Amino acid sequence: MERMTGIDPMFIYSDTPETPMEIAYACIFDPATAEGGYTFERVADLLTSRIPALPPFRRRLMPVPLGLDHPRWVDDPEFELDNHLHRTALPAPGGEAEFTALVAEVMGRPLTPGQPPWEMHVIEGLASGKVGLIAKVHHAVIDGVAGAQMLAQLLDLTPEGGAVTEPCPPWVPARLPTQTQLMTDALPSFIKSPVRVLRAVREVGHTAVRLARCVVGDRLGPVSLPFGAPATFESPVGARRAVAFAELEMAQVRALKERFGSTINDVVLAVCSGALRTHLVAHDEEAESPLVAVVPVSVRGAGPGAGSGNQLSAMFVPLSNDCKTPLERLRTVTAASASCKGQERAVGYGPMATLLADAVPPALAKPVIQLGVRSGILRRLRAGNLMISNVPGPAFPLYFAGMQLRGVYPLGPVIDGVALNVTVQSYRDSLFVGINACASAVGDLPGLARAMAAELDLLSRMAAGAGERRNAPGSRHRHSSGGHVTVPRAAPHPWAVTAGLPPAANP
């Protein structure tokens, strides 16, 4: 048995039929690189061989009786791959519209309870002979970085796959624990719960003091509080989802990063800002109030002991969609992001959330969160209008059952009050964008995806023109850094570790 810790239980307690807390990857593979081509059986054989080495894929949750403590992860003795791996064919013509419609259907349908919380759908019938894959897992299992680690263990660096040097021992699951065993295991933690409450209360006090110092001082710039975002996309979240995809050129993003002293994440936020402004204006909605993006920040440490699960904090970044020009939005977002990043480091929302989540007993946490969701309180106290995540990926090709990965679109959950989620994953020479939204709260997602690509093109053209004017003879304009941010060196990325490569600098 393994006790759920940190903020992981909160994703379980937040689950409703309308807002399943699940993340996914929608992938496109080219079977031309696989010797003998694609077969569903080959995919099933590969998963059969690798799942024993991936404990999160074969564990299920069991609640502790009387809500004495957070649920326990246990090996599922009834695990069957057929319950998780599904084979589906797209209707003709198998294009992007058909694929995104299927992905939206999968994202709007909660995972099957009572078994390991993940599923995969192998999608046949895509145009040009491609093969699709939707891999969905509950957010309580992984965050973005842990998801990248697990994905790295499923994919290979060559079409032939990796040589098995140390065979995985046969997986022999234990019997499910009895109710008595669960209570016995929870007793030590239950006895220590007052200590955890005191630690959480103390951390809340320290966080409030640190936040007050940020408000009083001006070293970090304007303070962005996690409350009071404008009412855009505020309608209650229903079960139906809409999904759209975009692909952005990494070369354009890097050029903007270098020219304006921004980060890749700053450029992504600026592109989202301009695209949202275009989208809101096109649909006669309010575009002059700056939207607030909830931006997850990984606080995962280095090394194999970093663990799985969620190790996150967050920034609350005003998107500057009220600014009229792309360059103005990029400079303003870069400065705001730097301020919010400094605030997050100084205040430390992540440690506070972790200690609070670990201290509140399930008997209280779950009903309070569910009441907040169903009454609309959490929606009215929304921390932002949308969530924007950026997960770094490999710059080299990957393979699955011999098939080359051509596109990988990550998708995050939506919650009541934050009905739009934009997640970005870098891979090879592109940034792949997955947009997931409540279909009744945010319309025309394909238009939003097109607006993102158009915004990046416009931003690149205007930046090139600004550079020509600055370099013209007699020009008095100086290069503006727009708020350069120095980011501490990141831990070795899982893709680099898997490939045996040296760690890369934080993008």
N, C-alpha and C positions, 0 to 999 in steps of 0.2 A: 504494500500500500504506500502511496505517496500523497502527502497532504498538498492541496492547492494552496499557493502562497501569493503574496503581493496583490496585484490588481486582477489577477486571473479570475477569481471567483466572481468579480463584479460583472464580467461578460456573461457569465451564466445567469446571474440574478437579473440582468437587464433583458434577457431574452423574452420576446413576446411573439405570437404568431405573425404579427405585422413587421416586427423588427428583429429578425434572427441575426445574431451577432456573428456573422460568418464572413470570411475573406476567401478570395479565389484567384486563380490564374487561368486565363483563357489563352491557350497556346495554339499556334499553327505550325505543323511539321511538314517537311518535304520528304516523302518516302523514296524519292529517287536515289538518295544516298544509302539506303538500306539494302544490303545484299539479299536478293530474293524478294525485295519489295516489302510492303506492309502486310502484316496479318494480325488480327486481333489476338490470336493465341500467343504470338511473340510478345505482345505487350503484357498479357496476363502472366506469362512465364517470368518476364523481367521483374514485375512487381512481386510475384511469389518469392523470388530469390532475395529481394532487398528489404521487404517489410520486416522480417525478423530482426534486422539491424536498426530498425526505426521504431523504438518503443512508443512514441506518440501515435503511431498508426495502428497499434493493436491494443490500446488501452481505452477503457470506458470509465465513466464517472459513477460513483455510488455515493448518495447522500448519507451523512451521519445521522442516526436516529435522534429525534427531538431537536435537531438543529444545534447540537452541542458545539460543532466545529464545522469548518469548511469541508466540502466533499473530498473524497479520496479518488485518486487515479488508481485503477487496478487492471491487471491483465484480463482480457476477455476470453474465457475458455471456449466460448462459442463463436469466436471470430471465424468468419468465412469471407474470402475475397469477393465472392459473388454478390455479397450484400453491399459492397462498396464500389465495385467496378461495373460500369454499365456501357452498353454498346447502343449507339443511336445513329440514325441516318438522317441527314438534312433533306428537306424537300427541295425539288428543283427550283431554281437553277443552282442552289448551293452557294449563293453569294454572301456578301457582308450582311445584308438585311436579314437573311435567314439565320445566319450564324449568331448575330447579336440578339435576335428574338429568342433563340434557344438559350443563350447565356442568361438573358433577362428572366426567362422562366425558371431556370435553375437557381438564380440568385433570390428569387421571390419565394422559394419553397424551402422551409426549414429542413435541416438534417433529421434523419430518423432517430428518435430517442432510444436510449437503452443499448446503444452499441457505440464503438469508437466513432467520434464525431468528425468523419470525413467521407468524401465520395469523389469518384472520378468518372467522367463521361467521355468515352472515346467517340469522336464524331466523324462519321464517314459521309461521303457524298459531297465534299466541298469542291468548289470549282477548281479546275486545273489539277485535279487528282490529289490535292492536299488532304491532310488528316488533321482534325482538330482534337483538342483535349481541354476539358474543363476540370480543374482540380480544386475542390472546395473543402475548407476545413474550418472548424469553429475557432473564433478569435481567442478563446480561452486556452487554446493549445499553443499558438504561436503569434508573434508580432511580425512585422515586415522582415527584420533581419533574421529571426529564427526561421521564417518561411524560406528565405533565400538559402539558408544552411540546409534545410531539408530538401529543397529542390535540387541543390547541388549534389546531394547524395543519390538522387534518382536519375540524374542526367550524366552523360559521359562526355569525355573530351574528344573521342574519335567514334566513327560509325561502328567500329568493331567492339566498343565497350571496354571497360576496365578489366584487367586481369585480376582474378581473385587470388590473393596471396595468402590470406588467412581466412579459411572457411568459417562462416558464422555457425556456431553450435546450434543444434536443433532447438527450436523454441518450444518449451513445454510449459504452458501456462498453469498456474496454480488454480485451485478452486476459488470461486468467489468467496470473500469473507462473509461470515455470518453477522447478523446485527449486533451480537454480543462482542465479536471481534472489532467491529467498527467503533463501538462505544468505548471499548477498552483502549483502542489505539488513540482515541480522541481525548481521553481523560487528562493526560499530562498537558496537552495544549489548552484544554478547558480550564485547568487549574491556573495556568499562566496567563489567562485572558486579562485579568485586571492589570498585570504588568504591561501588556501590549496596549491597553487603553490609556494608561498613564503616558507611555511613550508617544502614542499618537497625539494626545492632548498637548504634550510638551512640544511636539513637532509643529502642530498647528500654531501654537503661540510663537515659536521661532519664525515660522513662515510669515505670520502677520507682521512681526517686527521687521523682518527683512524687506517685505513689501512696502511697509511704511517708510523705511529708509530710502527705497527707490523713488517713492512719491515725493518725499521731501527734497532729496538731492536731485541734481540735474546731470549727473555723470553719465547716465544711461539714456538720456533723452526722455521723450514722453512715455509714460507707463501705460501698457495695454492690459486692462483688467479682463478676466474671463467672464464678463457679464455684459448684457445690454447691447448685443448685436442688433442691427436693424431687422425689420420684420420680413425681409425678403425670404421666400421659400418657407414661410412659417406654418403652412397648413399641416394638419395632422398627417402622419405617415401611414399610408395603407400598405397592403401586402403586395400590390403589383409593382414591379420594377421596370425601369427603362435603362438600357445600356448602350453606350457608344464607344468607339475606339478612335484614336488618332495616333499618328506616328510623326515625330519631330526629328529633324536632322541634328545630330549631336554637334556637327561642325559649326552650324549656325549658333547653337547655344554656347559653345566654348568661345567662339569669337566675341560674342557679347559679354561673356564673363571676363575675358581678358581686357576688352576695351574699357569697360566701366568699373573694374575692380569689384565685381559682384561675385557671387557663388552661383553654381548651377541651380541650386534651389531658388535663389533670388530671381533668376531668369524665368524659371518655371512659374513662380508666383506672379511675375509681371505679365507673362503670357496669359495666365488664367485671368488676371485682372482685366486686360484688354478684351479678351474673349467674352467675359461675363458682361462687360459694359456693352459690347456689340449685341449680345444676346438679349439683355434687358431692354435696350432701346428698340430692337427689332420687334419685341413683344409688348411695347408700350408699358413697361414697368419702370419703377423708380431706379434710376442709375446714378444719382448724384450723392447718395449716402454710401460712404465706404463700407463695403462688405468686410466681414471679419473671417479670416481663415484659421481654423484650428489645425496647427501643423505639428504632428507627432515628432518627438525628438527621442532617439534611441539613447539610453543610458547604459547599454550593455557593455560590460567589461571585456577585456581581452582574454584569450586562452580558452582551452576546452572546459574550464570550470565555470564559464559564464552562464551555462544553463540554458534551458529552453524557456517557453512561456513568454510573458510580456514584461519587458523592462523599458518602460516608456515614461517620458515627461511630455510637455506640450508647450508650444508657443501660440499666442493669439495675435495674429498679424493683420492689421488693417491693409486692405488690398489696393487702396488708392484708385479704385475704378472711377472716382469723381474727377481725376485728372484727365485732361483732354487729349494729350498726345502720348504715343507709346514711349518715347524717351523719358518724358516726365514721369510716367508711371514706373518705368524701370528704376530711375534714380530714387524716387520716393519710396518704392517698395524695398529697395536695397537698404536705404537708411532705416526704414521701419523694422525690417528683418534683423538688422544689426542690433537695434535697440531692444527688440523682443528677445533676441538670443542672449544678450547680456542680462536682461531681466530674468529669464528662465534660469540662467546659471546662478545669479545672485539670490533669487528667491527659492528655487528648488521645489517646483510643484510636484515633481516625480516622487521624491522621498516622502512628502506629506501624503500623497495619494496612496502610496504603497503601505505606509504604516496605518492609515485610516482603514483601508480595505482589509488589512490583516487583523485589525482590532475589533471591528464591528461583527458581532455574532450573526450567523446566517439567519437565525430565527427572527432577527430584527432587520438585517440588511435587505433580504429579498422582498418582504412585504412593503418596506418603505420605498425601495426603488420602483417596484411595480406600481405602487400608488402614485408616485411622481410621474411615471410614464402615462398611466391611464387617465389621470386627472388633468394632464397637460401642464403641470407645474414645471417639469423639466424643459418643456418646449418654451415656456415664457421666460425661463431663466437661462436660455440658450447661451452657450459660450461662443458660438460663431454661427455663420450661415452655411458654411460648407467645410469639409475637411480636405486638405491637400497633403499627400504623402509623397515622398521621393525616396526610392530604394535603389542604391547602386547595384549594378549587375556586371557581368563579365564583358570584356571587349573582344572575346574570342568565341567561335561557334561551339554550340553544345548539341548533343544528340540523345535521342530517346528511342530505344529499340532500333538503333541504326538510322533513325530519321533525323535530319538536321532541323533544329529549332529555327524557324524563320520569323516568328513573331510571338511576343509574350506580353499579354495585356493584364496587369494586376487590377483587382477590384476589391475595394474596401466596403464595409457595411455602412448603412445609413441609419440614423436614429431620429427619434421624434425631436424636431427642432433643428436638426442638421440633416436635411433631406437630400443633400448632394455630396458625393464623395468623388474626388479626382485623385487617382493614384498613378504614379509615374515610375517606370522601371527602365533603367538603361540596359541595353544589350547591343553589343557590337557597335555599329555607327549610328544608332538611333535611340531616342527616348520613346518608349511605348506607353501610351496613355490609356488608362481604363477609366471610364466615367460611369458611375452607378448612381441611380437616383430613384426616389419615389416617383412613379409615373404621373401621379396626380398633382404633385407639388412642383415639378420642374418639367416643362415641355420642350420638345424639339431638341433632344440631346444630339442627334446627328448634326444639327446646325451649330450647336456649341462646339462639337469636335472640329468641324470645318473652321469655325472662328478661331480656334487655337492655332491651327496651322497657318491661317491667314495672318494672325497677329504676329507670329514669329517671323514670317516673311516681311511684313511691313516694318517691324522693329529692326530687322537686319538691314533693309534698304535705307531706312532713316538714319541708322547708325553709320552706314557707309557714307551717306551724304554729309552727315555731321563731321565725319573724319576728313572728308575732302575739303570742307569749308575751314576746318581748323588748320589744315596743312597748306591752305592757299597763301600765296605771298601777301604779306601785309596784314594777315589775319591777327586779331588781338585775342581770339578765344583761347582759353586754356582747357586742357583736358580735365574733366571733373571725375573724381574717383567715385562719386555717388555713395560714399560711406563704405570704404573697404573693410572687410571683416577678416581678421586672422583667426582661423579655426585650428584648434589643437589637433595634433596628429591622431588619426583614427586608429582603432584596433585593426589588425589584419582582417581583411574582408573574407567571408567564407568561400567566395569563388576563388580567391587567390590561394587560400589554404588548400582547397580541394585540388587545385591545379599544380600545387607545389611552387607557386610564384611568390616573389617578394611582395610585402604589403604595399599598397598604393596610397598616395596621399588622399586625404579627404577631398572630394571634388568641390 
